[in-house]
Structures are given as structure tokens and as C-alpha cells.
Amino acid sequence: MSILVCGSMAYDNIMVFGDRFKNHILPDQIHILNVSFLVPELRRDFGGCAGNIAYSLRLLGSDPLIVATVGDDAESYLQRLDGLGMNREYVRHVPDTYTAQAFITTDIDDNQITAFHPGAMLFSHQNDVRLAVGERARLAIVAPDGREGMLRHAEGLAEMGVPFVFDPGQGLPILSGDELLRCLELARYCTVNDYEARLMCDKTGQTLESLSRRVEALVVTLGSEGSRIHVGGDRIEVPAVPPAALVDPTGCGDAYRAGLLHGIEQGWDWLSCGRLASVMGALKISHRGGQSHRPGRSEIEAAYQNAFGENPWI
């Protein structure tokens, strides 16, 4: 049985500008802005929410099945999935498109200018998640993707009776309040960060407590302050795990969600699920990119033991 991971696959192009943006932008000339930044350092990472979540699930020993769309330039990503032994049966190639990709330029103050090209992600609705389910999935996640794809995946999973986590993330602004409420109605779980939680409340006109009653569990991540799980009218506080180093937060939320999914799949209680999610986020933040951390299962278990004094796998 697999965990279905519906969402984006993307390339992250990271460029570093060795100065400060503010030294090269004239505030009184913003209306005719024409600036070029020399970026001698360039890094291209494998990313996208579905790719990142599935990668961390694989580290945990789960069997993820990615449901995503890619473009004509996806060969290196597909080869990577093959090398990791990950099933790509439902990674759909959309001809005459590029794989989704972000172009991120960072200055020495960690300010960022980002451009995002959705590419093949806009055709995610061409993947019928019902074909991927059959008798193969016991759990799924609907992560950020094309708008129509997210809505269709939620409907399809509910139709097939597969419990899923609704993770609107960066896709939240493109969904209406009614569409968000519909996805919560179909989902069993939901996870957002603290900003997204406030935005979801604003768009739906409901309180967080009211929204939490629509699902079995609503998980809100709080960055360095840990996370909070709303379940059955109670709030479970989950502390953050101190990382070995603060290197790059890219993909930390996806690693967290992989830990959450693995815990749910194993039938753990919510506190243990949240703790594993925190461990995975801490292991990721010590490495650059969303898929460069490589802890083995024994290392993950040891990190959990060190942080919380127990091992839920035993």
C-alpha cells in the first residue's frame, strides 16, 4: 500500500547576489525599474511540494506514489526518481511545457526576489487521481499544485474513500473561501503554517476553532516555536527540535508533512506524529535545498530518541 502524494514537482534555481539589493535600486525611480544583478553563484535543486514530501517519505521507509505533472525538461528529475527507486507511474509528461520552476535571487541580507513559472503544473488536473488509487492507497495528501488539479484531486480521493491531508500552502491565495471549505469537508486532516491559518480564516470568514471542527485534525506549524495540533476540541503543543545547524529552510514544511504522514500511516497518536514531523524538519534545515538531507532510518530514530526520550517504532 502506498501514500499518494499529489502536488507539484519543480526545479529551484537559486542565485546569490554578493551585495545588497537596496544599494542598486533607486527608490525614486521604481516606476522605471531596470536593474541587472550579477549572480556568479547558481544552484539548481530538485523541488516542488510533491517531490520534497515523497523524498522524505522514502527516507522514512514509506512507499510514496507521486501524482504530478512535468514538462519536456524533466528527464533529470525522472532519472533521479528512478535512482531513488520511487514509482513515477503517475508523473505525467505534458508536451510543449516546462516543468514548474522557481528563480530565486538572494542578496547578502537574505532578501529574496523570486519569479515562479508554473508550467506543467497548470495541467495537473489532467491526472485522474482515481486511476492511481485502486486498492493501492491507504492515505494521501493534496499539496500545492494547479488550482483545478487540487480541487479535482480532493474530489477524486473522497470519491474513492481515501483519507487525505489537505495542504493548501502556496496555493491558498488561488482558492476561494467556498473552495477551501469544500476541500475541508472532503479531507480528513489539514495542515497549514501560522500565516496560512490566518489567511484561511480571512477567506472563509470562520475562526480557526470552527475550521478545526471540520476535520479530524488541523495542524498549524509555527516555525521555531514548534507546531500545534487541533484535535477533538483539544490543542496538542509540539515543540520544535533544535537543528544541528540553521542552513536553509527551503522544504522544511514538506519534510514536516512527510513525518506527519508517516506517523498517521503507522497509526501513532497525534503527539508522536507531530514529534516525528518536527524531527524531520530539523534534519532538513541543516542542509541546502529540499532534497539534499540523507539521514537513514536509524539516524531518524536516534534523532527522535535524543529529542523526546522514546522510540515510537519499538
Protein Blocks (a to p, Z undefined) as FASTA:
>chain_A
ZZddedddddddddddfbdfklmccfklmmmgccddddfbccdddedjklmmmmmmmmno
pacdddddddfklmmmmmmmmmnopafklmccdehiacddddddddfkopacddddfklm
mmmmmpcfklmnmmmbfbdcdddddfklmmmmmmmmmmnopacdddfklmlmmpcfklmm
mmmmmpmbdcddfklmmmmmmmnopafklmmmmpmbdcddehjnopaddeehiacddddd
ddfbdfblghklmmmmmmmmmmmmnopafklmmmmmmmmmmmmmmpgcjklcccdfklmm
mmmmmmnopafkZZ
